[in-house]
Amino acid sequence: MPTVAFPKGLFWASARRGAAGIPRAIDEKRDVAYLPRAWGPAMWIIRLILEKVLKRLRL
């Protein structure tokens, strides 16, 4: 099923919006750019959880 059929929400960005954010991130010398910005806090939580899991596994 193509993604065009999915309902769009907070974590979706159009190609135009994503393409506009990439040069801006490069100009700001960012190593990582989350587009749309809602992905930033979401990925922070995922990294935090992953770190706790890996520490528990002692990897």
N, CA, C and O atoms as a CHARMM CRD file, in Angstrom:
* protein
*
  236
    1    1 MET  N      0.84500  -1.17800   0.00000 PROA 1      0.00000
    2    1 MET  CA     0.00000   0.00000   0.00000 PROA 1      0.00000
    3    1 MET  C      0.89400   1.24500   0.00000 PROA 1      0.00000
    4    1 MET  O      1.74100   1.38900   0.88200 PROA 1      0.00000
    5    2 PRO  N      0.72300   2.12500  -0.95100 PROA 2      0.00000
    6    2 PRO  CA     1.54200   3.34200  -0.97000 PROA 2      0.00000
    7    2 PRO  C      1.19700   4.27700   0.18600 PROA 2      0.00000
    8    2 PRO  O      0.06000   4.31500   0.65500 PROA 2      0.00000
    9    3 THR  N      2.18000   5.01400   0.62700 PROA 3      0.00000
   10    3 THR  CA     1.96700   5.90200   1.76600 PROA 3      0.00000
   11    3 THR  C      1.02900   7.05500   1.44600 PROA 3      0.00000
   12    3 THR  O      0.51900   7.70000   2.36200 PROA 3      0.00000
   13    4 VAL  N      0.79200   7.32900   0.17800 PROA 4      0.00000
   14    4 VAL  CA    -0.12300   8.40900  -0.18500 PROA 4      0.00000
   15    4 VAL  C     -1.52700   8.13400   0.36600 PROA 4      0.00000
   16    4 VAL  O     -2.29800   9.06700   0.59000 PROA 4      0.00000
   17    5 ALA  N     -1.85800   6.86300   0.58300 PROA 5      0.00000
   18    5 ALA  CA    -3.18800   6.49600   1.07600 PROA 5      0.00000
   19    5 ALA  C     -3.29300   6.58500   2.60200 PROA 5      0.00000
   20    5 ALA  O     -4.39900   6.51600   3.13800 PROA 5      0.00000
   21    6 PHE  N     -2.18100   6.73400   3.30700 PROA 6      0.00000
   22    6 PHE  CA    -2.20700   6.79500   4.76600 PROA 6      0.00000
   23    6 PHE  C     -2.79000   8.13200   5.23500 PROA 6      0.00000
   24    6 PHE  O     -2.58700   9.16100   4.59000 PROA 6      0.00000
   25    7 PRO  N     -3.51100   8.11300   6.35600 PROA 7      0.00000
   26    7 PRO  CA    -3.95300   9.39900   6.91200 PROA 7      0.00000
   27    7 PRO  C     -2.73800  10.15900   7.45200 PROA 7      0.00000
   28    7 PRO  O     -1.87000   9.57100   8.09700 PROA 7      0.00000
   29    8 LYS  N     -2.68400  11.44400   7.18900 PROA 8      0.00000
   30    8 LYS  CA    -1.53300  12.25300   7.60000 PROA 8      0.00000
   31    8 LYS  C     -1.75300  12.82400   8.99300 PROA 8      0.00000
   32    8 LYS  O     -2.88000  13.12800   9.38400 PROA 8      0.00000
   33    9 GLY  N     -0.66500  12.96500   9.73200 PROA 9      0.00000
   34    9 GLY  CA    -0.75600  13.47700  11.08700 PROA 9      0.00000
   35    9 GLY  C      0.46700  14.28500  11.45600 PROA 9      0.00000
   36    9 GLY  O      1.15200  14.83700  10.59500 PROA 9      0.00000
   37   10 LEU  N      0.72700  14.34400  12.74000 PROA 10     0.00000
   38   10 LEU  CA     1.79300  15.17300  13.29600 PROA 10     0.00000
   39   10 LEU  C      3.18300  14.78200  12.78300 PROA 10     0.00000
   40   10 LEU  O      4.04900  15.64500  12.63900 PROA 10     0.00000
   41   11 PHE  N      3.40300  13.51000  12.50900 PROA 11     0.00000
   42   11 PHE  CA     4.73400  13.02800  12.14300 PROA 11     0.00000
   43   11 PHE  C      4.94800  12.91600  10.63000 PROA 11     0.00000
   44   11 PHE  O      5.92000  12.30300  10.18800 PROA 11     0.00000
   45   12 TRP  N      4.07000  13.48800   9.85200 PROA 12     0.00000
   46   12 TRP  CA     4.18400  13.44700   8.40200 PROA 12     0.00000
   47   12 TRP  C      4.59900  14.81400   7.88300 PROA 12     0.00000
   48   12 TRP  O      4.18000  15.84500   8.40900 PROA 12     0.00000
   49   13 ALA  N      5.42300  14.80900   6.85000 PROA 13     0.00000
   50   13 ALA  CA     5.82000  16.06300   6.20200 PROA 13     0.00000
   51   13 ALA  C      5.71600  15.87200   4.69200 PROA 13     0.00000
   52   13 ALA  O      5.99000  14.79200   4.16900 PROA 13     0.00000
   53   14 SER  N      5.32400  16.91300   4.01900 PROA 14     0.00000
   54   14 SER  CA     5.28100  16.85500   2.56000 PROA 14     0.00000
   55   14 SER  C      6.72100  16.87200   2.03600 PROA 14     0.00000
   56   14 SER  O      7.65000  17.26000   2.74400 PROA 14     0.00000
   57   15 ALA  N      6.88000  16.44800   0.79400 PROA 15     0.00000
   58   15 ALA  CA     8.20900  16.46500   0.17600 PROA 15     0.00000
   59   15 ALA  C      8.73700  17.89400   0.11100 PROA 15     0.00000
   60   15 ALA  O      9.92900  18.12700   0.30800 PROA 15     0.00000
   61   16 ARG  N      7.86300  18.83700  -0.16200 PROA 16     0.00000
   62   16 ARG  CA     8.27200  20.25000  -0.25700 PROA 16     0.00000
   63   16 ARG  C      8.78200  20.74800   1.08800 PROA 16     0.00000
   64   16 ARG  O      9.80900  21.42400   1.15800 PROA 16     0.00000
   65   17 ARG  N      8.06200  20.41300   2.15500 PROA 17     0.00000
   66   17 ARG  CA     8.46600  20.86100   3.49600 PROA 17     0.00000
   67   17 ARG  C      9.78400  20.20100   3.91600 PROA 17     0.00000
   68   17 ARG  O     10.65000  20.84500   4.50800 PROA 17     0.00000
   69   18 GLY  N      9.92100  18.92200   3.60600 PROA 18     0.00000
   70   18 GLY  CA    11.16400  18.22500   3.93100 PROA 18     0.00000
   71   18 GLY  C     12.34200  18.78400   3.15000 PROA 18     0.00000
   72   18 GLY  O     13.43000  18.97300   3.69300 PROA 18     0.00000
   73   19 ALA  N     12.11200  19.04600   1.87100 PROA 19     0.00000
   74   19 ALA  CA    13.18000  19.58400   1.02800 PROA 19     0.00000
   75   19 ALA  C     13.58600  20.98200   1.48100 PROA 19     0.00000
   76   19 ALA  O     14.75100  21.35600   1.34800 PROA 19     0.00000
   77   20 ALA  N     12.66100  21.74600   2.00500 PROA 20     0.00000
   78   20 ALA  CA    12.98500  23.08500   2.49200 PROA 20     0.00000
   79   20 ALA  C     13.77500  23.01400   3.80000 PROA 20     0.00000
   80   20 ALA  O     14.58900  23.89700   4.07200 PROA 20     0.00000
   81   21 GLY  N     13.55300  21.99400   4.60100 PROA 21     0.00000
   82   21 GLY  CA    14.23200  21.87700   5.88600 PROA 21     0.00000
   83   21 GLY  C     15.67100  21.41100   5.78300 PROA 21     0.00000
   84   21 GLY  O     16.47600  21.71100   6.66500 PROA 21     0.00000
   85   22 ILE  N     16.01100  20.69300   4.73900 PROA 22     0.00000
   86   22 ILE  CA    17.36600  20.14900   4.60100 PROA 22     0.00000
   87   22 ILE  C     18.40900  21.25600   4.43400 PROA 22     0.00000
   88   22 ILE  O     19.39100  21.26500   5.17700 PROA 22     0.00000
   89   23 PRO  N     18.24200  22.18800   3.49400 PROA 23     0.00000
   90   23 PRO  CA    19.24200  23.26600   3.39300 PROA 23     0.00000
   91   23 PRO  C     19.32200  24.12200   4.66600 PROA 23     0.00000
   92   23 PRO  O     20.39500  24.60100   5.03500 PROA 23     0.00000
   93   24 ARG  N     18.18400  24.30300   5.32300 PROA 24     0.00000
   94   24 ARG  CA    18.18000  25.07800   6.57500 PROA 24     0.00000
   95   24 ARG  C     19.02900  24.36700   7.63000 PROA 24     0.00000
   96   24 ARG  O     19.79300  25.01000   8.34900 PROA 24     0.00000
   97   25 ALA  N     18.89600  23.04500   7.72300 PROA 25     0.00000
   98   25 ALA  CA    19.70600  22.28400   8.68400 PROA 25     0.00000
   99   25 ALA  C     21.18200  22.35600   8.33100 PROA 25     0.00000
  100   25 ALA  O     22.03000  22.45000   9.21900 PROA 25     0.00000
  101   26 ILE  N     21.49500  22.31300   7.05100 PROA 26     0.00000
  102   26 ILE  CA    22.89400  22.42500   6.61300 PROA 26     0.00000
  103   26 ILE  C     23.44800  23.80900   6.97200 PROA 26     0.00000
  104   26 ILE  O     24.56600  23.92000   7.47500 PROA 26     0.00000
  105   27 ASP  N     22.66600  24.86100   6.71200 PROA 27     0.00000
  106   27 ASP  CA    23.09800  26.22300   7.04500 PROA 27     0.00000
  107   27 ASP  C     23.33100  26.38800   8.54300 PROA 27     0.00000
  108   27 ASP  O     24.22900  27.11900   8.96000 PROA 27     0.00000
  109   28 GLU  N     22.51900  25.70700   9.34900 PROA 28     0.00000
  110   28 GLU  CA    22.66100  25.77700  10.80800 PROA 28     0.00000
  111   28 GLU  C     23.72400  24.80500  11.32800 PROA 28     0.00000
  112   28 GLU  O     23.94800  24.70100  12.53400 PROA 28     0.00000
  113   29 LYS  N     24.37900  24.08900  10.39200 PROA 29     0.00000
  114   29 LYS  CA    25.44900  23.13400  10.71000 PROA 29     0.00000
  115   29 LYS  C     24.99200  22.06000  11.70100 PROA 29     0.00000
  116   29 LYS  O     25.73600  21.66600  12.59900 PROA 29     0.00000
  117   30 ARG  N     23.76700  21.60300  11.51900 PROA 30     0.00000
  118   30 ARG  CA    23.25300  20.53700  12.37400 PROA 30     0.00000
  119   30 ARG  C     23.67800  19.18700  11.82800 PROA 30     0.00000
  120   30 ARG  O     23.67800  18.97900  10.61500 PROA 30     0.00000
  121   31 ASP  N     24.03700  18.27200  12.70900 PROA 31     0.00000
  122   31 ASP  CA    24.39000  16.91600  12.28900 PROA 31     0.00000
  123   31 ASP  C     23.14500  16.08800  11.98700 PROA 31     0.00000
  124   31 ASP  O     23.16700  15.20900  11.12600 PROA 31     0.00000
  125   32 VAL  N     22.06600  16.37700  12.70000 PROA 32     0.00000
  126   32 VAL  CA    20.81900  15.62600  12.54800 PROA 32     0.00000
  127   32 VAL  C     19.68300  16.63000  12.40600 PROA 32     0.00000
  128   32 VAL  O     19.63600  17.63100  13.12000 PROA 32     0.00000
  129   33 ALA  N     18.77900  16.36000  11.49100 PROA 33     0.00000
  130   33 ALA  CA    17.59900  17.21100  11.31700 PROA 33     0.00000
  131   33 ALA  C     16.36500  16.33000  11.33200 PROA 33     0.00000
  132   33 ALA  O     16.23800  15.42000  10.51200 PROA 33     0.00000
  133   34 TYR  N     15.46900  16.59000  12.24500 PROA 34     0.00000
  134   34 TYR  CA    14.20600  15.86500  12.30400 PROA 34     0.00000
  135   34 TYR  C     13.14100  16.70800  11.62600 PROA 34     0.00000
  136   34 TYR  O     12.84700  17.82700  12.04700 PROA 34     0.00000
  137   35 LEU  N     12.57700  16.15400  10.58000 PROA 35     0.00000
  138   35 LEU  CA    11.55300  16.85400   9.81000 PROA 35     0.00000
  139   35 LEU  C     10.31900  15.96400   9.71300 PROA 35     0.00000
  140   35 LEU  O     10.41200  14.86200   9.17400 PROA 35     0.00000
  141   36 PRO  N      9.20300  16.38900  10.20100 PROA 36     0.00000
  142   36 PRO  CA     8.91300  17.60900  10.93300 PROA 36     0.00000
  143   36 PRO  C      9.52400  17.58100  12.33000 PROA 36     0.00000
  144   36 PRO  O      9.96000  16.53500  12.81200 PROA 36     0.00000
  145   37 ARG  N      9.54600  18.72700  12.96000 PROA 37     0.00000
  146   37 ARG  CA    10.21100  18.88800  14.25700 PROA 37     0.00000
  147   37 ARG  C      9.62600  18.00300  15.35300 PROA 37     0.00000
  148   37 ARG  O     10.29300  17.76500  16.36000 PROA 37     0.00000
  149   38 ALA  N      8.41700  17.51600  15.19000 PROA 38     0.00000
  150   38 ALA  CA     7.80400  16.63700  16.19600 PROA 38     0.00000
  151   38 ALA  C      8.63100  15.37300  16.40900 PROA 38     0.00000
  152   38 ALA  O      8.53400  14.74400  17.46200 PROA 38     0.00000
  153   39 TRP  N      9.43900  14.99600  15.42700 PROA 39     0.00000
  154   39 TRP  CA    10.28300  13.80900  15.56700 PROA 39     0.00000
  155   39 TRP  C     11.40800  14.00500  16.58400 PROA 39     0.00000
  156   39 TRP  O     11.90400  13.02300  17.13600 PROA 39     0.00000
  157   40 GLY  N     11.82100  15.23800  16.84400 PROA 40     0.00000
  158   40 GLY  CA    12.90800  15.50500  17.79300 PROA 40     0.00000
  159   40 GLY  C     12.62400  14.95300  19.17900 PROA 40     0.00000
  160   40 GLY  O     13.39600  14.13000  19.66900 PROA 40     0.00000
  161   41 PRO  N     11.53400  15.37700  19.83900 PROA 41     0.00000
  162   41 PRO  CA    11.22200  14.82900  21.16300 PROA 41     0.00000
  163   41 PRO  C     10.92300  13.32700  21.12500 PROA 41     0.00000
  164   41 PRO  O     11.26300  12.59800  22.05700 PROA 41     0.00000
  165   42 ALA  N     10.28700  12.87500  20.04800 PROA 42     0.00000
  166   42 ALA  CA     9.98300  11.44300  19.93200 PROA 42     0.00000
  167   42 ALA  C     11.27000  10.62500  19.88800 PROA 42     0.00000
  168   42 ALA  O     11.36900   9.59100  20.54900 PROA 42     0.00000
  169   43 MET  N     12.24500  11.07300  19.12400 PROA 43     0.00000
  170   43 MET  CA    13.50700  10.33500  19.02100 PROA 43     0.00000
  171   43 MET  C     14.31700  10.43800  20.30500 PROA 43     0.00000
  172   43 MET  O     15.06100   9.51400  20.63300 PROA 43     0.00000
  173   44 TRP  N     14.19000  11.53900  21.04000 PROA 44     0.00000
  174   44 TRP  CA    14.86900  11.66100  22.32900 PROA 44     0.00000
  175   44 TRP  C     14.36200  10.57000  23.27400 PROA 44     0.00000
  176   44 TRP  O     15.15300   9.93000  23.96800 PROA 44     0.00000
  177   45 ILE  N     13.06000  10.36300  23.30000 PROA 45     0.00000
  178   45 ILE  CA    12.46800   9.32600  24.15900 PROA 45     0.00000
  179   45 ILE  C     12.92200   7.95000  23.71000 PROA 45     0.00000
  180   45 ILE  O     13.26600   7.11300  24.54400 PROA 45     0.00000
  181   46 ILE  N     12.92900   7.69900  22.40600 PROA 46     0.00000
  182   46 ILE  CA    13.36700   6.39400  21.89400 PROA 46     0.00000
  183   46 ILE  C     14.82100   6.13700  22.25600 PROA 46     0.00000
  184   46 ILE  O     15.16600   5.03300  22.67900 PROA 46     0.00000
  185   47 ARG  N     15.68500   7.14500  22.09600 PROA 47     0.00000
  186   47 ARG  CA    17.10400   6.96600  22.45700 PROA 47     0.00000
  187   47 ARG  C     17.26000   6.68800  23.94000 PROA 47     0.00000
  188   47 ARG  O     18.07700   5.85400  24.32900 PROA 47     0.00000
  189   48 LEU  N     16.48900   7.37600  24.77600 PROA 48     0.00000
  190   48 LEU  CA    16.54800   7.18200  26.21400 PROA 48     0.00000
  191   48 LEU  C     16.15800   5.74800  26.58500 PROA 48     0.00000
  192   48 LEU  O     16.83200   5.10200  27.38600 PROA 48     0.00000
  193   49 ILE  N     15.08100   5.26600  26.00400 PROA 49     0.00000
  194   49 ILE  CA    14.62800   3.89300  26.27500 PROA 49     0.00000
  195   49 ILE  C     15.66200   2.88800  25.78000 PROA 49     0.00000
  196   49 ILE  O     15.98700   1.93100  26.48200 PROA 49     0.00000
  197   50 LEU  N     16.17600   3.10100  24.57900 PROA 50     0.00000
  198   50 LEU  CA    17.16500   2.18400  24.02100 PROA 50     0.00000
  199   50 LEU  C     18.42000   2.12900  24.89000 PROA 50     0.00000
  200   50 LEU  O     18.97900   1.05400  25.10900 PROA 50     0.00000
  201   51 GLU  N     18.85800   3.27500  25.38000 PROA 51     0.00000
  202   51 GLU  CA    20.04200   3.30300  26.23100 PROA 51     0.00000
  203   51 GLU  C     19.82200   2.46900  27.49500 PROA 51     0.00000
  204   51 GLU  O     20.71200   1.72600  27.90800 PROA 51     0.00000
  205   52 LYS  N     18.65900   2.58500  28.10000 PROA 52     0.00000
  206   52 LYS  CA    18.35500   1.82000  29.31100 PROA 52     0.00000
  207   52 LYS  C     18.33100   0.32400  29.01700 PROA 52     0.00000
  208   52 LYS  O     18.82200  -0.47300  29.81600 PROA 52     0.00000
  209   53 VAL  N     17.76900  -0.05700  27.88500 PROA 53     0.00000
  210   53 VAL  CA    17.71600  -1.47100  27.50700 PROA 53     0.00000
  211   53 VAL  C     19.12600  -2.00500  27.28000 PROA 53     0.00000
  212   53 VAL  O     19.45700  -3.08600  27.76600 PROA 53     0.00000
  213   54 LEU  N     19.96200  -1.26800  26.55300 PROA 54     0.00000
  214   54 LEU  CA    21.31500  -1.72800  26.28100 PROA 54     0.00000
  215   54 LEU  C     22.15400  -1.81900  27.55100 PROA 54     0.00000
  216   54 LEU  O     22.96400  -2.73500  27.69400 PROA 54     0.00000
  217   55 LYS  N     21.96700  -0.87900  28.47100 PROA 55     0.00000
  218   55 LYS  CA    22.70000  -0.95900  29.74600 PROA 55     0.00000
  219   55 LYS  C     22.26800  -2.19600  30.52600 PROA 55     0.00000
  220   55 LYS  O     23.09400  -2.85900  31.15200 PROA 55     0.00000
  221   56 ARG  N     20.99700  -2.49900  30.48800 PROA 56     0.00000
  222   56 ARG  CA    20.49800  -3.67000  31.18800 PROA 56     0.00000
  223   56 ARG  C     21.04100  -4.95500  30.56900 PROA 56     0.00000
  224   56 ARG  O     21.29900  -5.92800  31.27700 PROA 56     0.00000
  225   57 LEU  N     21.21500  -4.95800  29.24700 PROA 57     0.00000
  226   57 LEU  CA    21.76100  -6.12900  28.55200 PROA 57     0.00000
  227   57 LEU  C     23.29000  -6.17900  28.64600 PROA 57     0.00000
  228   57 LEU  O     23.90900  -7.18200  28.29100 PROA 57     0.00000
  229   58 ARG  N     23.89000  -5.08700  29.12800 PROA 58     0.00000
  230   58 ARG  CA    25.35200  -4.95400  29.24900 PROA 58     0.00000
  231   58 ARG  C     26.05500  -5.13800  27.92000 PROA 58     0.00000
  232   58 ARG  O     27.03200  -5.88000  27.81700 PROA 58     0.00000
  233   59 LEU  N     25.54900  -4.45700  26.90300 PROA 59     0.00000
  234   59 LEU  CA    26.16900  -4.50800  25.57100 PROA 59     0.00000
  235   59 LEU  C     27.05700  -3.30900  25.36100 PROA 59     0.00000
  236   59 LEU  O     27.66700  -3.17100  24.30000 PROA 59     0.00000
